[in-house]
Amino acid sequence: MLSRSSQAPALRLPLPQDAVDRPLAAFRRDYLDGESTGWHSHARAQLLYALRGVMRIATGGASFVVPAGRSLWVPAGEPHAVSIVGQVAMRALFLREDAARAGPARVTVLATSPLLRELILAACEEPLEWDEHGRGGHLAALMLEEIRRAPSLPFGVPEPREPRLAKLAAALRADPACQLSLEEWAVRVGASPRGLSRLFRAETGLSFGAWRQAMRLAEAAALLAQGVPPARAGAAVGYASAPAFGAAFRAAFGVTPAAAGR
């Protein structure tokens, strides 16, 4: 995952969708495995939807795994970078300031209803300057209502910036199944266990154990979205048994691992 602190200032990427005189405009693009957008921002809020594949999206304060069938809400002006896992079909909405009030105030993963999915796909077939009193206007009104109603999902993991925590976080993302304790990590990064524990809470709002579990479950969600069986996905991120993984996944996301992988 890209680290915001190590990047050049985010570029403002102007797109026609940022300037069209409509409450929202659709955007579509397909990406290849391994592609990355680099750090950038947009003048308008975005709803990024993964029709297939997995998007990993970094912001200044957190990282997000967005599997197929989920959306990420990105407020206007928010620096972010998108990394592609597998072949991703991205479909997005750019929302004018008045329309953006339908969405959250911060970067959020949203559950995407079947209706919202179909509305996004239909909007991609409309011209940028769609008929405000015709089909385009009806689609836009329904999309804004579905965005207002969309439940948020805990696919985001706070991103620590303090150098020692950042080193630890990068190592755990590379090997989510690593079983080193907080005390062992403290030795590796050059901190006391008590100091490392305080830093985790100060930087992420979570204990080390809670942060590691959130990271592991987000990584497991990415594996499930790529078709990895639940038992293998759980083992790959450090769960010793399928029941333990299933219980933790259901508690975090409200669905079973099998349902998340569909």
C-alpha positions as CSV (number, residue, x, y, z in Angstrom):
1,M,0.0,0.0,0.0
2,L,1.3,3.4,-0.9
3,S,2.3,5.6,2.0
4,R,1.1,9.2,1.7
5,S,4.1,10.6,3.7
6,S,6.5,9.3,1.0
7,Q,4.7,10.7,-2.0
8,A,4.9,14.0,-3.8
9,P,2.0,16.4,-3.4
10,A,-1.2,14.9,-4.8
11,L,-2.0,16.2,-8.3
12,R,-5.4,17.6,-9.1
13,L,-6.6,15.6,-12.0
14,P,-9.1,17.6,-14.1
15,L,-11.8,15.5,-15.9
16,P,-14.9,16.5,-17.8
17,Q,-16.9,14.8,-15.1
18,D,-15.5,17.4,-12.6
19,A,-16.9,20.3,-14.6
20,V,-20.1,19.2,-16.3
21,D,-23.2,21.3,-15.3
22,R,-25.1,18.4,-13.8
23,P,-25.5,17.1,-10.2
24,L,-23.5,14.0,-11.1
25,A,-21.6,12.5,-14.0
26,A,-20.6,8.9,-14.6
27,F,-17.1,7.6,-15.4
28,R,-15.9,4.2,-16.5
29,R,-12.5,2.7,-16.9
30,D,-11.0,-0.8,-16.9
31,Y,-7.6,-1.5,-15.3
32,L,-5.0,-4.2,-15.5
33,D,-3.6,-6.1,-12.5
34,G,-0.8,-4.1,-10.8
35,E,-1.8,-0.7,-12.2
36,S,-1.8,2.3,-9.9
37,T,-3.2,5.8,-10.3
38,G,-0.6,7.5,-8.1
39,W,-1.6,10.2,-5.6
40,H,-4.3,12.6,-6.9
41,S,-7.5,14.4,-6.0
42,H,-10.6,15.6,-7.8
43,A,-12.6,18.8,-7.5
44,R,-15.8,16.8,-6.9
45,A,-16.7,14.0,-4.6
46,Q,-16.5,10.5,-6.1
47,L,-18.3,7.2,-5.6
48,L,-15.9,4.5,-6.8
49,Y,-17.5,1.2,-7.6
50,A,-15.7,-2.1,-8.4
51,L,-17.8,-4.0,-10.9
52,R,-15.1,-6.8,-10.8
53,G,-11.7,-7.1,-9.2
54,V,-10.4,-5.5,-6.0
55,M,-9.3,-1.9,-5.5
56,R,-6.9,-0.9,-2.7
57,I,-7.3,2.7,-2.0
58,A,-4.9,4.7,0.2
59,T,-5.8,8.1,1.8
60,G,-3.8,10.2,4.2
61,G,-5.3,8.6,7.2
62,A,-6.3,5.1,6.2
63,S,-6.2,2.3,3.7
64,F,-9.3,0.6,2.2
65,V,-9.9,-2.7,0.5
66,V,-12.9,-2.3,-1.9
67,P,-14.0,-5.7,-3.3
68,A,-16.3,-6.1,-6.2
69,G,-19.8,-5.1,-5.4
70,R,-18.7,-2.4,-2.9
71,S,-18.2,1.3,-3.3
72,L,-15.9,3.9,-1.8
73,W,-17.1,7.4,-1.1
74,V,-14.3,10.0,-1.5
75,P,-15.1,13.6,-0.6
76,A,-14.0,16.4,-2.9
77,G,-10.3,17.3,-2.7
78,E,-9.3,14.2,-0.8
79,P,-5.9,13.0,-1.8
80,H,-5.9,9.3,-2.6
81,A,-4.2,6.6,-4.6
82,V,-5.8,3.5,-6.2
83,S,-3.9,0.2,-6.6
84,I,-5.4,-2.5,-8.8
85,V,-5.6,-6.2,-7.8
86,G,-6.6,-8.4,-10.7
87,Q,-8.5,-7.0,-13.6
88,V,-10.7,-4.2,-12.3
89,A,-13.7,-2.7,-14.0
90,M,-14.2,0.6,-12.2
91,R,-17.4,2.6,-12.6
92,A,-17.6,5.9,-10.8
93,L,-19.8,8.9,-10.1
94,F,-18.6,12.5,-9.8
95,L,-20.9,14.5,-7.7
96,R,-21.3,18.3,-7.7
97,E,-21.2,20.0,-4.3
98,D,-24.9,20.1,-3.8
99,A,-25.4,16.5,-4.8
100,A,-22.5,15.4,-2.7
101,R,-24.5,16.2,0.5
102,A,-26.1,12.8,-0.1
103,G,-22.9,11.0,0.9
104,P,-20.8,10.8,4.1
105,A,-18.5,13.6,5.3
106,R,-15.4,11.3,5.2
107,V,-13.9,8.5,3.1
108,T,-16.2,5.5,3.6
109,V,-16.8,2.1,2.1
110,L,-20.5,1.7,1.3
111,A,-22.6,-1.4,0.7
112,T,-23.9,-1.1,-2.8
113,S,-27.5,-2.3,-3.3
114,P,-28.4,-4.1,-6.5
115,L,-30.5,-1.1,-7.5
116,L,-27.6,1.3,-7.0
117,R,-25.3,-1.0,-9.0
118,E,-27.7,-1.0,-12.0
119,L,-28.2,2.7,-11.7
120,I,-24.4,3.3,-11.9
121,L,-24.2,1.1,-14.9
122,A,-27.1,2.8,-16.6
123,A,-25.6,6.3,-15.8
124,C,-22.4,5.2,-17.7
125,E,-24.5,4.8,-20.8
126,E,-25.8,8.4,-20.6
127,P,-24.1,11.4,-22.2
128,L,-22.2,13.7,-19.8
129,E,-24.9,16.4,-20.3
130,W,-27.9,14.2,-19.8
131,D,-31.4,15.4,-20.0
132,E,-32.3,16.8,-16.6
133,H,-36.0,16.3,-17.3
134,G,-35.7,12.8,-18.9
135,R,-34.1,9.5,-18.1
136,G,-30.9,10.9,-16.9
137,G,-32.7,13.1,-14.3
138,H,-34.6,10.2,-13.0
139,L,-31.5,8.0,-12.7
140,A,-29.7,10.8,-10.8
141,A,-32.5,11.3,-8.4
142,L,-32.6,7.6,-7.6
143,M,-28.9,7.3,-7.3
144,L,-28.7,10.1,-4.7
145,E,-31.4,8.4,-2.7
146,E,-29.6,5.1,-2.8
147,I,-26.4,6.7,-1.7
148,R,-28.1,8.4,1.2
149,R,-29.5,5.0,2.3
150,A,-26.3,3.0,1.8
151,P,-24.9,1.4,5.0
152,S,-21.2,2.0,5.7
153,L,-18.8,-1.0,6.0
154,P,-15.7,-1.3,8.2
155,F,-13.3,-2.1,5.3
156,G,-11.0,0.8,6.2
157,V,-7.9,0.3,8.4
158,P,-6.2,3.4,10.0
159,E,-2.8,4.1,8.5
160,P,-0.1,4.9,11.1
161,R,2.4,7.5,10.1
162,E,5.0,7.4,12.9
163,P,8.1,5.8,11.3
164,R,8.3,2.8,13.6
165,L,4.6,2.0,13.3
166,A,4.7,2.5,9.6
167,K,7.5,-0.1,9.4
168,L,5.5,-2.5,11.5
169,A,2.3,-2.0,9.5
170,A,4.1,-2.5,6.1
171,A,5.6,-5.8,7.4
172,L,2.3,-7.1,8.6
173,R,0.6,-6.2,5.4
174,A,3.3,-8.1,3.5
175,D,2.7,-11.1,5.9
176,P,-0.7,-10.8,7.6
177,A,-0.3,-14.3,9.1
178,C,2.8,-13.2,11.1
179,Q,2.3,-14.2,14.7
180,L,4.9,-11.9,16.4
181,S,3.7,-10.4,19.6
182,L,3.7,-6.7,20.5
183,E,6.7,-7.3,22.6
184,E,8.6,-9.0,19.8
185,W,7.7,-6.2,17.4
186,A,8.9,-3.6,19.9
187,V,12.3,-5.2,19.8
188,R,12.3,-5.2,16.0
189,V,11.3,-1.6,15.5
190,G,13.3,-0.2,18.5
191,A,10.6,0.8,21.0
192,S,9.4,-0.4,24.4
193,P,6.3,-2.5,24.4
194,R,4.5,0.1,26.5
195,G,5.6,2.9,24.2
196,L,4.6,1.0,21.1
197,S,1.2,0.3,22.6
198,R,0.6,4.0,23.4
199,L,1.7,5.0,19.9
200,F,-0.8,2.6,18.3
201,R,-3.7,4.0,20.3
202,A,-2.6,7.6,19.7
203,E,-2.1,7.1,15.9
204,T,-5.0,4.7,15.0
205,G,-7.4,4.9,17.9
206,L,-7.0,1.1,18.2
207,S,-4.9,-1.3,20.3
208,F,-2.3,-3.2,18.4
209,G,-4.4,-6.4,18.6
210,A,-7.5,-4.6,17.2
211,W,-5.6,-3.0,14.4
212,R,-4.0,-6.3,13.4
213,Q,-7.4,-8.0,13.3
214,A,-8.9,-5.2,11.2
215,M,-6.0,-5.4,8.8
216,R,-6.2,-9.2,8.6
217,L,-9.9,-9.1,7.9
218,A,-9.5,-6.5,5.2
219,E,-6.8,-8.6,3.5
220,A,-9.0,-11.6,3.8
221,A,-11.9,-9.7,2.1
222,A,-9.5,-9.0,-0.8
223,L,-8.6,-12.7,-1.1
224,L,-12.3,-13.7,-1.0
225,A,-13.1,-11.3,-3.7
226,Q,-10.5,-12.9,-5.9
227,G,-12.1,-16.3,-5.5
228,V,-9.9,-17.8,-2.7
229,P,-11.9,-20.3,-0.6
230,P,-12.8,-19.0,2.9
231,A,-10.7,-21.6,4.7
232,R,-7.6,-20.7,2.7
233,A,-8.3,-17.0,3.0
234,G,-8.5,-17.3,6.8
235,A,-5.3,-19.3,7.0
236,A,-3.5,-16.9,4.8
237,V,-4.1,-14.0,7.2
238,G,-3.3,-15.9,10.3
239,Y,-6.5,-17.6,11.6
240,A,-5.8,-21.1,13.0
241,S,-9.3,-22.4,12.2
242,A,-12.1,-21.8,9.8
243,P,-14.7,-21.3,12.6
244,A,-12.6,-18.7,14.3
245,F,-12.1,-16.8,11.0
246,G,-15.8,-17.1,10.2
247,A,-16.9,-15.7,13.5
248,A,-14.5,-12.8,13.3
249,F,-15.5,-12.0,9.8
250,R,-19.2,-12.1,10.5
251,A,-18.7,-9.9,13.6
252,A,-16.8,-7.3,11.5
253,F,-18.8,-7.3,8.3
254,G,-22.2,-8.8,9.1
255,V,-21.9,-11.5,6.4
256,T,-20.1,-14.9,6.2
257,P,-16.9,-15.2,4.3
258,A,-18.6,-17.4,1.8
259,A,-21.2,-14.7,1.1
260,A,-18.5,-12.0,0.8
261,G,-16.7,-14.1,-1.9
262,R,-19.8,-14.3,-4.2
